[in-house]
Amino acid sequence: MCEFTVILEESGEKKKIAENVVKARRKEGIVVLTNASGSLSKVEGATIEVVDTLMQELVLKKA
């Protein structure tokens, strides 16, 4: 199974916000991340910019 590290880009800075993420869904302006153990994290106002399976990295960006 592919698990992602999630990076948030905001105001030109990058910050790791989650690990072991297996699912990402954008709904009503919120990106909902689910990790391998089923825990949810929500990121408001972000868009999914990059999904890189080789690096196992998911990049979100806030305007």
Contacts in CASP RR format, 6 or more apart in sequence:
PFRMAT RR
TARGET T0000
AUTHOR 0000-0000-0000
METHOD contacts of the structure
MODEL  1
MCEFTVILEESGEKKKIAENVVKARRKEGIVVLTNASGSLSKVEGATIEV
VDTLMQELVLKKA
1 22 0 8 1.000
1 36 0 8 1.000
2 22 0 8 1.000
2 53 0 8 1.000
2 56 0 8 1.000
3 19 0 8 1.000
3 20 0 8 1.000
3 21 0 8 1.000
3 22 0 8 1.000
3 35 0 8 1.000
3 36 0 8 1.000
3 56 0 8 1.000
4 20 0 8 1.000
4 21 0 8 1.000
4 22 0 8 1.000
4 24 0 8 1.000
4 51 0 8 1.000
4 56 0 8 1.000
4 57 0 8 1.000
4 58 0 8 1.000
5 16 0 8 1.000
5 18 0 8 1.000
5 19 0 8 1.000
5 21 0 8 1.000
5 56 0 8 1.000
5 57 0 8 1.000
5 58 0 8 1.000
6 16 0 8 1.000
6 17 0 8 1.000
6 18 0 8 1.000
6 19 0 8 1.000
6 21 0 8 1.000
6 24 0 8 1.000
6 33 0 8 1.000
6 57 0 8 1.000
6 58 0 8 1.000
6 59 0 8 1.000
6 60 0 8 1.000
7 14 0 8 1.000
7 15 0 8 1.000
7 16 0 8 1.000
7 17 0 8 1.000
7 57 0 8 1.000
7 58 0 8 1.000
7 59 0 8 1.000
7 60 0 8 1.000
8 14 0 8 1.000
8 15 0 8 1.000
8 16 0 8 1.000
8 17 0 8 1.000
8 43 0 8 1.000
8 46 0 8 1.000
8 59 0 8 1.000
8 60 0 8 1.000
8 61 0 8 1.000
8 62 0 8 1.000
9 49 0 8 1.000
9 59 0 8 1.000
9 60 0 8 1.000
9 61 0 8 1.000
9 62 0 8 1.000
10 61 0 8 1.000
10 62 0 8 1.000
11 62 0 8 1.000
17 41 0 8 1.000
17 43 0 8 1.000
17 60 0 8 1.000
18 33 0 8 1.000
18 35 0 8 1.000
18 41 0 8 1.000
19 35 0 8 1.000
20 35 0 8 1.000
20 36 0 8 1.000
20 37 0 8 1.000
21 33 0 8 1.000
21 34 0 8 1.000
21 35 0 8 1.000
21 36 0 8 1.000
21 58 0 8 1.000
22 34 0 8 1.000
22 35 0 8 1.000
22 36 0 8 1.000
23 33 0 8 1.000
23 34 0 8 1.000
24 31 0 8 1.000
24 32 0 8 1.000
24 33 0 8 1.000
24 34 0 8 1.000
24 48 0 8 1.000
24 58 0 8 1.000
25 31 0 8 1.000
25 32 0 8 1.000
25 34 0 8 1.000
26 32 0 8 1.000
26 47 0 8 1.000
26 48 0 8 1.000
29 44 0 8 1.000
29 45 0 8 1.000
29 46 0 8 1.000
30 42 0 8 1.000
30 43 0 8 1.000
30 44 0 8 1.000
30 45 0 8 1.000
31 42 0 8 1.000
31 43 0 8 1.000
31 45 0 8 1.000
31 46 0 8 1.000
31 47 0 8 1.000
31 48 0 8 1.000
31 60 0 8 1.000
32 40 0 8 1.000
32 41 0 8 1.000
32 42 0 8 1.000
33 40 0 8 1.000
33 41 0 8 1.000
33 42 0 8 1.000
33 43 0 8 1.000
34 40 0 8 1.000
35 41 0 8 1.000
43 60 0 8 1.000
43 62 0 8 1.000
45 62 0 8 1.000
45 63 0 8 1.000
46 60 0 8 1.000
46 61 0 8 1.000
46 62 0 8 1.000
47 60 0 8 1.000
47 61 0 8 1.000
47 63 0 8 1.000
48 58 0 8 1.000
48 59 0 8 1.000
48 60 0 8 1.000
49 59 0 8 1.000
49 60 0 8 1.000
49 61 0 8 1.000
50 57 0 8 1.000
50 58 0 8 1.000
50 59 0 8 1.000
51 58 0 8 1.000
51 59 0 8 1.000
52 58 0 8 1.000
52 59 0 8 1.000
END
